[in-house]
Amino acid sequence: MDISRRRFLTSVSLLGAAGLAIPNLNFGMAPKKLKVVLVGTGVRGTSFWGKRLVEQYGNILEFVGLCDINKGRLEYAKKYMGVTCPVFTDFEKMVKDTKPDLIIVTTVDATHHEFIIKGLQMGVNVLTEKPLTTDETKCQQIIDAEKKSNRKLIVGFNYRWSPYATKIKELLANNVIGKVTSVDFHWYLNTYHGASYFRRWHGLKEKGGTLFVHKATHHFDLLNWWIDSDPEEVFAYGALEHYGANGPFSGPNCRTCSHKDKCAFYWDITKSKHDVALYVDNEKYDGYVRDNCLFRKEINIYDKMSAQIKYKNNTVVNYSLTTYSPFEGWRVAFNGIDGRLEAWLDIPYYKNMAISQESLHAAEMSQQGGEGQEVEPIIIHKLWKDFETVKVPVERGGHGGGDQRLHEKIFVNPESTDPFDRAAGLRDGAMSCLIGVAARKSVETGKPIRIADLTSLKPEAKRIKDA
């Protein structure tokens, strides 16, 4: 068996699983590869968890099945990814027929639990795209399923793996500002990135759980990891004031809209042959429209959000997410007993940025890591002393270099020791999405929501490592 595959199987507890037959090695025969199936062939599945894995790790893994409800998109996904495996519209049939080692779930958020649970029950390890799920009931079902299955769940958090986020973790772990007592964390989505969520299925709460869950789970996971504690209580505000029915006009979609000449948000999907082939050409199969109007009345998620999070170790966080900012970036500040740490990325007036906001978003979404290396500062200001600047090499592509590093850990070096504890499992996935669920419930009820009241997981003052 190929050593990389053995390492991966060991990392997700396959080798020790009861009843698993390890393939026999035949002298002179090629080693068997990790057998992978993918359910959900949208852009994230076919690119980050599809084409990139085929191109970078084809020597150690192979796709043995693709599954989707849209048969046209399935056929295009197969060509785009460069695979020859069979395609399925029936998930359970795919798993039974192909007998995979790993299932990758990249479907609509609200359906993640279906495939995670079925996969675990069928005796297969599962890797899911974030968020883990969209409400507390589905989260509990996943918790119960993993516990009963003797299989493992991996959650694909990539931001932890960016060098800049990792440096923040290292500095806080080294107590450079002493015990952290409060945090201000603010994320700004520009009118390219932010608007895109409202065009897609993410604009419906029943599909993505609102951006408190779909998008902010990234940010809440960073907070949980940086603070090294579990969230205890959440109070939040949210409103829809820019997109949706607030728009000055609306149309069926951007392609056919009569207002395209005067709409600042007009997006021409036909400029991308890939988007047309993946989505437009296959609308007839399931009715999904990728270039929906930002101002359609059925949008029911928030476009401005703020939350206060109290952690079990008494750290208090003030968080906000803006979806129509003129720039894309974020700021975080940690206040500690002995000082303050400040960090930020892509705030345009902090330095002379030569990249456009449209190009900035395209670079982040790119699957190419290591491109455009720069140096960014982190400020450490201790009490009674002058501040110091820590300079951190950063990468522009692939979510700040996180995409590539996450894949390397999962598929190439899963057994390697990570001093920063960046691998994420079920508990990490649950605690991050439950902050978003609690925030949404707080907006709806006007009351603070306790994390311990949502599932059987109980918050701990010291975060439990589960992966």
C-alpha positions in Angstrom: 0.0 0.0 0.0 1.3 3.5 -0.9 2.7 5.1 2.2 0.7 8.3 1.7 -2.5 6.3 1.5 -1.6 4.4 4.6 -1.0 7.6 6.5 -4.3 9.0 5.4 -6.2 5.8 6.4 -4.5 5.8 9.8 -5.4 9.4 10.4 -9.1 8.8 9.9 -9.1 5.5 11.9 -9.6 3.3 8.9 -6.8 0.8 9.6 -8.0 0.0 13.0 -11.7 -0.1 12.1 -13.4 -3.5 12.7 -14.2 -5.4 9.6 -12.1 -3.4 7.2 -10.2 -5.5 4.8 -6.9 -4.0 3.9 -6.1 -4.7 0.2 -3.4 -7.3 -0.3 -0.1 -6.1 -1.8 1.0 -8.0 -4.9 4.7 -7.9 -5.7 5.3 -5.9 -8.8 1.8 -4.5 -8.9 1.0 -0.8 -8.6 -0.1 0.3 -5.1 -3.8 0.9 -4.6 -5.0 4.5 -4.4 -7.4 6.1 -1.9 -10.9 5.7 -3.4 -12.9 8.9 -3.2 -16.4 9.9 -4.1 -17.9 13.4 -4.3 -21.5 14.4 -3.7 -22.4 17.9 -4.9 -20.8 19.0 -8.2 -21.1 22.8 -7.9 -18.1 25.1 -8.2 -16.6 24.3 -4.8 -16.9 20.5 -5.3 -15.6 20.4 -8.8 -12.7 22.8 -8.3 -11.2 22.8 -4.8 -12.3 19.2 -3.8 -12.3 18.0 -7.4 -10.1 19.2 -10.2 -7.3 20.3 -7.8 -7.2 16.9 -6.1 -7.0 15.1 -9.4 -4.2 17.4 -10.6 -2.1 17.5 -7.4 -2.7 14.1 -5.8 -3.6 11.8 -8.7 -0.8 9.5 -7.7 -2.3 8.7 -4.3 -6.1 9.0 -4.8 -8.7 8.5 -7.5 -12.3 9.5 -7.9 -14.5 6.4 -8.2 -17.9 8.2 -8.3 -19.6 11.5 -8.6 -23.2 12.2 -7.4 -25.6 15.1 -8.0 -29.3 15.6 -8.6 -28.5 17.4 -11.8 -27.4 14.9 -14.5 -26.2 17.6 -16.9 -23.9 19.2 -14.3 -22.7 15.7 -13.5 -21.5 15.1 -17.0 -19.8 18.4 -17.2 -18.1 17.9 -13.8 -16.7 14.6 -15.1 -15.1 16.3 -18.1 -13.9 19.4 -16.1 -12.3 17.3 -13.4 -10.7 15.0 -15.9 -12.0 11.8 -14.4 -13.5 8.6 -16.0 -15.5 7.4 -13.0 -19.3 6.6 -13.2 -21.8 9.2 -12.2 -24.9 8.8 -10.0 -28.1 10.6 -9.0 -28.6 8.1 -6.2 -26.1 8.6 -3.3 -26.6 5.2 -1.6 -26.2 3.4 -4.9 -22.9 5.2 -5.5 -21.5 4.2 -2.1 -22.7 0.6 -2.4 -21.3 0.2 -6.0 -18.0 2.0 -5.6 -17.1 1.1 -2.0 -15.1 4.3 -1.3 -12.6 5.0 1.4 -13.7 8.6 1.7 -16.9 10.6 0.9 -16.5 14.3 0.2 -19.7 16.3 0.8 -20.1 19.7 -1.1 -23.9 19.9 -1.5 -26.2 22.7 -0.4 -25.5 23.4 3.3 -29.0 22.3 4.4 -28.4 18.8 3.0 -24.9 18.2 4.4 -26.3 16.2 7.3 -28.1 13.7 5.0 -24.9 12.6 3.2 -22.7 12.8 6.3 -25.1 10.6 8.3 -25.7 8.1 5.4 -22.0 7.9 4.7 -21.1 7.2 8.4 -23.9 4.6 8.7 -22.6 2.9 5.6 -19.2 2.5 7.2 -17.3 5.2 5.3 -15.3 8.2 6.6 -16.6 11.6 5.5 -15.0 14.9 4.7 -17.5 17.8 4.6 -17.2 21.3 3.3 -18.1 24.0 5.9 -20.5 24.7 7.5 -21.1 21.4 9.2 -24.9 22.0 9.0 -27.5 24.7 9.4 -29.4 24.0 12.6 -29.1 22.4 16.0 -31.3 19.4 15.2 -29.3 18.4 12.2 -26.1 19.0 14.2 -27.2 16.6 16.9 -28.1 14.0 14.4 -24.6 14.2 13.0 -23.1 14.0 16.5 -25.1 10.8 17.2 -24.2 9.3 13.8 -20.5 9.7 14.2 -20.6 8.3 17.8 -22.4 5.2 16.6 -20.4 4.6 13.4 -16.8 4.1 14.5 -15.9 6.3 11.5 -14.6 9.8 11.4 -15.7 13.2 10.1 -13.3 15.8 8.8 -14.5 19.5 8.4 -12.7 21.4 5.7 -11.7 24.6 7.4 -9.0 26.3 5.3 -8.6 29.7 6.9 -6.8 28.1 9.8 -4.0 27.0 7.5 -3.1 30.5 6.1 0.3 31.6 7.3 -1.1 34.9 8.6 -3.9 33.3 10.7 -1.4 30.7 12.0 1.0 33.5 13.2 -1.8 35.0 15.2 -2.4 31.7 16.8 1.3 31.2 17.6 1.6 34.7 19.2 -1.5 34.2 21.3 -0.4 30.7 22.4 2.9 32.2 23.5 1.0 34.7 25.7 2.5 37.8 24.1 -0.3 39.9 25.5 -1.2 37.6 28.5 -4.6 36.2 29.0 -7.0 37.3 26.3 -10.0 39.1 27.8 -11.9 40.6 24.8 -11.8 40.5 21.0 -13.1 42.8 18.3 -13.5 41.0 14.9 -14.9 42.7 11.9 -15.2 41.1 8.4 -16.0 43.1 5.2 -17.3 41.6 2.0 -17.0 43.8 -1.0 -19.7 44.3 -3.7 -18.3 41.4 -5.8 -18.0 38.8 -3.1 -20.8 39.9 -0.8 -23.3 40.3 -3.6 -22.6 36.8 -4.9 -24.2 35.2 -1.9 -27.5 36.9 -2.7 -27.5 35.7 -6.3 -27.2 32.1 -5.3 -29.1 29.6 -3.1 -27.3 31.2 -0.1 -29.8 34.0 -0.2 -32.5 31.6 1.2 -32.3 30.9 5.0 -33.7 27.4 4.4 -30.8 26.6 2.2 -27.8 28.1 3.9 -28.9 29.0 7.4 -28.1 32.7 6.7 -24.6 34.1 6.4 -24.2 33.8 10.2 -23.9 30.1 9.4 -22.6 29.7 5.8 -20.0 32.5 5.8 -19.4 33.4 9.4 -18.7 29.8 10.4 -15.2 30.4 8.9 -14.7 33.4 11.2 -16.2 31.7 14.3 -13.9 28.7 13.8 -10.9 31.1 13.7 -12.1 32.7 17.0 -12.6 29.4 18.7 -9.2 28.2 17.6 -7.4 31.5 18.4 -9.1 31.9 21.8 -8.7 28.2 22.5 -12.0 28.0 24.3 -15.6 27.1 23.5 -18.5 29.6 23.0 -21.0 29.7 25.9 -23.6 32.3 25.0 -24.5 34.5 21.9 -26.6 37.6 21.5 -27.0 39.1 18.0 -28.6 41.6 15.7 -29.3 41.1 12.0 -31.3 42.8 9.2 -31.8 42.8 5.5 -31.5 46.5 4.4 -29.6 46.5 1.1 -30.3 43.5 -1.0 -33.6 41.6 -1.5 -36.8 43.7 -1.7 -34.8 46.8 -0.8 -33.5 47.2 -4.4 -34.8 49.9 -6.7 -35.8 47.3 -9.3 -35.6 43.6 -10.0 -35.7 41.1 -12.8 -35.8 37.4 -13.4 -32.0 37.1 -13.7 -29.1 39.2 -14.9 -29.1 37.7 -18.4 -32.6 38.7 -19.2 -33.1 41.8 -17.0 -34.3 45.0 -18.6 -32.5 47.0 -16.0 -29.0 45.7 -16.7 -27.8 49.0 -18.2 -28.5 50.9 -15.0 -27.8 48.3 -12.4 -24.4 48.6 -10.7 -24.6 45.0 -9.6 -25.2 43.6 -13.1 -23.1 40.4 -13.6 -22.7 38.8 -17.0 -22.4 35.1 -16.4 -21.9 34.5 -20.2 -18.4 35.9 -20.0 -17.3 32.7 -18.2 -17.5 29.6 -20.4 -17.0 27.5 -17.3 -20.0 29.1 -15.4 -22.2 28.7 -18.5 -21.2 25.0 -18.9 -21.6 24.2 -15.2 -24.8 26.2 -14.5 -26.6 27.9 -17.4 -26.6 24.8 -19.7 -28.0 22.7 -16.9 -30.8 24.9 -15.6 -33.3 22.7 -17.4 -32.6 19.8 -15.1 -33.2 21.3 -11.7 -34.2 24.9 -12.2 -31.2 26.3 -10.4 -30.3 29.8 -11.7 -26.7 31.0 -10.8 -27.2 34.6 -11.9 -30.3 35.3 -9.9 -31.4 38.9 -9.2 -29.9 40.4 -6.0 -33.2 42.2 -5.4 -35.7 39.3 -5.7 -38.3 39.3 -3.0 -37.7 35.7 -1.8 -34.3 36.6 -0.3 -34.7 36.2 3.5 -31.2 36.3 5.0 -29.4 39.2 6.7 -27.0 41.5 4.9 -25.8 43.2 8.1 -24.9 41.2 11.1 -23.3 41.7 14.5 -22.9 39.3 17.5 -21.6 39.3 21.0 -20.1 36.0 22.0 -19.2 35.0 25.5 -16.7 32.2 25.9 -16.5 29.6 28.6 -13.1 31.1 29.7 -14.8 34.6 30.0 -13.4 36.1 26.9 -16.0 38.4 25.2 -16.1 38.9 21.4 -17.7 41.7 19.4 -18.2 40.4 15.8 -19.7 42.0 12.7 -20.1 41.0 9.1 -20.9 43.5 6.3 -21.9 42.3 2.9 -21.8 45.5 0.8 -18.5 47.1 1.7 -16.5 49.1 -0.8 -13.5 46.9 0.0 -12.9 43.3 1.0 -10.9 42.7 4.2 -10.9 42.2 7.9 -9.6 43.5 11.2 -9.2 41.8 14.5 -7.9 43.1 17.9 -7.2 41.0 21.0 -7.1 42.8 24.3 -5.1 40.9 27.0 -4.1 41.4 30.6 -0.6 42.5 29.4 -1.4 44.3 26.2 -3.1 44.3 22.8 -2.6 42.5 19.5 -3.9 43.9 16.2 -4.1 42.3 12.8 -5.7 43.0 9.5 -5.7 42.1 5.9 -6.6 44.0 2.7 -7.7 47.2 4.3 -6.9 49.4 1.2 -6.0 52.7 2.9 -3.5 51.0 5.3 -1.2 50.7 2.4 -1.2 51.5 -1.3 -3.0 48.5 -2.8 -2.4 48.0 -6.5 -5.0 45.2 -6.9 -8.7 46.0 -7.8 -11.5 44.7 -5.6 -12.7 42.4 -8.4 -9.2 41.0 -8.8 -8.8 40.6 -5.1 -11.9 38.4 -4.9 -10.8 36.4 -7.9 -7.3 35.8 -6.3 -8.9 34.6 -3.0 -11.1 32.1 -4.8 -8.2 30.9 -6.9 -7.1 27.3 -6.2 -3.5 28.3 -6.8 -1.6 28.8 -3.5 1.7 30.5 -3.1 1.1 33.3 -5.6 1.8 36.9 -5.1 3.8 36.6 -1.8 3.8 39.7 0.3 4.6 40.8 3.9 1.8 42.0 6.2 2.1 43.3 9.8 0.8 42.2 13.1 1.0 44.8 15.9 1.9 43.8 19.5 1.5 46.6 22.0 2.4 45.7 25.6 1.4 47.8 28.6 3.9 50.5 29.4 5.9 49.8 26.3 6.1 50.9 22.7 4.4 48.7 20.1 6.4 46.3 18.0 5.6 45.1 14.5 5.8 41.4 13.5 6.1 41.0 9.7 4.4 37.9 8.3 4.9 36.5 4.8 1.4 36.0 3.2 0.1 34.6 0.0 -2.6 36.1 -2.2 -4.1 33.0 -3.8 -6.1 30.0 -2.4 -7.5 31.7 0.7 -4.2 33.2 1.8 -2.4 29.9 1.1 -4.7 27.9 3.3 -6.2 25.8 0.6 -2.9 24.1 -0.4 -1.8 23.5 3.2 -5.1 22.0 4.2 -4.9 19.5 1.3 -1.3 18.6 2.1 -2.3 17.8 5.7 -5.3 15.7 4.8 -3.9 13.7 1.9 -0.1 13.8 2.1 1.0 14.3 5.8 -2.0 13.4 8.0 0.3 11.8 10.6 2.5 14.8 11.0 2.5 16.6 14.3 1.0 20.1 14.1 1.9 22.4 16.9 -0.9 24.7 16.0 -3.7 22.1 16.0 -5.2 23.1 12.7 -7.0 19.9 11.7 -10.7 20.1 12.3 -13.2 17.4 13.2 -16.8 17.1 14.4 -16.5 19.1 17.6 -14.8 22.0 15.8 -17.4 22.0 13.0 -20.2 21.9 15.5 -19.0 24.7 17.8 -18.4 27.0 14.9 -21.8 26.4 13.2 -23.6 26.5 16.5 -22.4 30.1 17.1 -24.1 31.0 13.8 -27.2 29.0 14.7 -27.4 30.7 18.1 -26.9 34.2 16.5 -29.7 33.5 14.1 -32.0 32.3 16.9 -31.0 35.4 18.9 -32.0 37.7 16.1 -35.3 35.9 15.8 -36.1 35.9 19.5 -34.4 39.0 20.8 -32.8 36.9 23.5 -29.3 35.5 24.3 -28.9 31.9 23.3 -26.8 29.4 25.3 -24.7 27.0 23.3 -25.3 24.2 25.8 -29.0 24.3 25.2 -28.6 23.5 21.5 -27.0 20.0 21.4 -25.4 17.5 23.8 -22.0 19.1 23.4 -21.2 21.1 26.5 -18.8 24.1 26.2 -15.4 23.8 27.9 -13.2 26.6 29.1 -10.3 24.9 27.3 -11.1 23.8 23.8 -11.1 20.0 23.3 -9.0 18.8 20.4 -11.1 16.4 18.3 -9.1 15.8 15.2 
